[in-house]
Amino acid sequence: MKQLIIGYFIFNLVFTPTSIFTHSDSTPHSEPTPLPRPETLEESSKAGKNALIALPGALKKGFIETFEALGYVWKSYIWPWLKPIWPRVKAPFSKEIERRESAIKKGTEEEKTFQVLIERKSFWERLKDLIKK
């Protein structure tokens, strides 16, 4: 029962929009000012283009604020709870992590030697380069 309550609390903490996730520069309960209705096709085209220009910045700002809030929640609430049990969770995977790290290091060394072999020029290629100059 205790695990169910803790799980429910964490679920609501992460997935429920709270005041942490909603940040507004305007005063609370203020109504947004409506945009004037465009009268001509050119005005509506201009309004559409302006909206498309502003969209990437608005999305970027929203994503940044969301990830900052999630980072705050992770650092403040989830990680302190998870930190004491993390070594026990990580232990079964440590051999696999070491194996993959060594494979990655070996792969990068092989790529470096392959790159050196590609960059080396044969005697004939160097001779051709000298003749061209």
Contacts in CASP RR format, 6 or more apart in sequence:
PFRMAT RR
TARGET T0000
AUTHOR 0000-0000-0000
METHOD contacts of the structure
MODEL  1
MKQLIIGYFIFNLVFTPTSIFTHSDSTPHSEPTPLPRPETLEESSKAGKN
ALIALPGALKKGFIETFEALGYVWKSYIWPWLKPIWPRVKAPFSKEIERR
ESAIKKGTEEEKTFQVLIERKSFWERLKDLIKK
10 78 0 8 1.000
13 73 0 8 1.000
13 77 0 8 1.000
14 70 0 8 1.000
14 73 0 8 1.000
14 78 0 8 1.000
20 69 0 8 1.000
20 72 0 8 1.000
20 73 0 8 1.000
21 66 0 8 1.000
21 69 0 8 1.000
23 65 0 8 1.000
23 69 0 8 1.000
26 32 0 8 1.000
35 47 0 8 1.000
38 44 0 8 1.000
38 46 0 8 1.000
38 47 0 8 1.000
82 89 0 8 1.000
121 129 0 8 1.000
END
